[in-house]
Amino acid sequence: MNIISEYKKKTRKSAKVFARSSKLHINGVSHNIRFYEPYPFVVKKSSGKNLIDVDGNKYADYWMGHWSLILGHGPKKVKESLQKQMEKSWMYGTVNEQTIKLSEIISKAVPVAEKIRYVTSGTEATMYAVRLARSVTGRKIIAKIDGGWHGYTSDLLKSVNWPFSESESSGMINEEKIISIPYNNLEGSLKILKKNSENLAGVIIEPVLGGGGCIPATSEYLKGIQEFVHKNKSLFILDEIVTAFRFRFGCLYPTMKLDPDIVTLGKIVGGGMAIGVMCGKKEIMQYADTTGKKKSERSYVGGGTFSTNPISMVAGYSTLSKLKNSKNTIYSQINRLGEFARKELEKIFGDKVIITGKGSLFMTHFAKNGITEITNATHAAKCDSTMLQRYHFKMISQDGIFFLPGKLGAISAAHSKGDIKKMLLATENFKL
Ligand SMILES: Cc1ncc(COP(=O)(O)O)c(C=O)c1O
């Protein structure tokens, strides 16, 4: 039996439930990447490292809630804090102490977070970061990376998918105000930035390209971009929505001695609840202060109805507290497992693949088109994505292991070395 038939056989209920979903939702989903052929299984519940679908199948999960669940699904401490908060209620729409507690823990760990504004998604956080950069500088152009993903905001929805030259969507306006630069190519990037320097409000970069292929930036590259940006009186924005609190207790930028003006956070800092954070230096963030400023002087940024809802704040605080109290044991464990996974995957596949990643994040790229190393999203896009989807789908169908097909994997505190070994065994059984 082939992997599709095997999958269909074990996910009959999912097929029926997903058919209902398809009648009501675009592509049956509410985030484009969640659909895969022939249909995604439907999750009933999750716990620890596992997702359990409506047919009762269990999957060791490496998607981990869009990589937000660093402690795994439903960790005890976070669950208990949420239960306590539920007793007090879940939506205030007012100032609350839960927010202050989360901000205190974030600001201690992220030195640049002198002022913080919460939203409910990463998309909003980057959207406001862009607006703020334009307000502060009085300029219009934002540079992003080829293959950089910052959410669906129209301000950054360009040059996401290879070949990066086509519009990502109809309905866009002012696309010419977004320019894109090649990752880890300082000379090529500076050439483009210099051409646009007069009207350049800021540059936004992920220190590890996530959606673009799980590719770390070199510190020389980021430092070079930062130097140009600061000399040009533009703003240096780091999007750490994936990387913050993923590799260490805090952001990645201090490990590279960077000095960003604005940093965006999300995912892990919400402990699995809706969140986005824009934070930065006081002198930059004060442009968003609405007291006593004319409209023409201020940057009017959200918020929103559900910002700082106590559920997100408590989940985030509880998750960060757990990470902090573990005194680095969680990070050293998951980073070590990531290293192990990358090394062993390389051994299994040899030069047929290139494994990218850092710490607890890893991604397999099936070499094609003469690609022998991956330092940017073009290299990643030239690899064999059909083979990657097949590899991931084989593990869903036959091995009870879930990677969102085509995406990078994230190891959580709920994974053990035994889990990684199972994933490696499933890999050995994958016929190229
Ligand atoms: C680097 C980065 N920025 C922004 C976003 C958007 O976050 P959200 O999906 O919460 O809107 C994502 C989401 O994956 C991301 O990876």
The ligand as an ORCA input file, in Angstrom:
! r2SCAN-3c Opt
* xyz 0 1
  C       9.635     35.493     11.944
  C       8.145     35.628     11.987
  N       7.603     36.850     12.086
  C       6.273     37.026     12.126
  C       5.410     35.948     12.089
  C       3.934     36.167     12.136
  O       3.419     35.772     13.354
  P       1.866     35.394     13.488
  O       1.663     34.135     12.722
  O       1.667     35.238     14.960
  O       1.096     36.520     12.918
  C       5.930     34.667     11.999
  C       5.032     33.503     11.960
  O       5.398     32.384     11.709
  C       7.330     34.487     11.931
  O       7.876     33.276     11.793
*
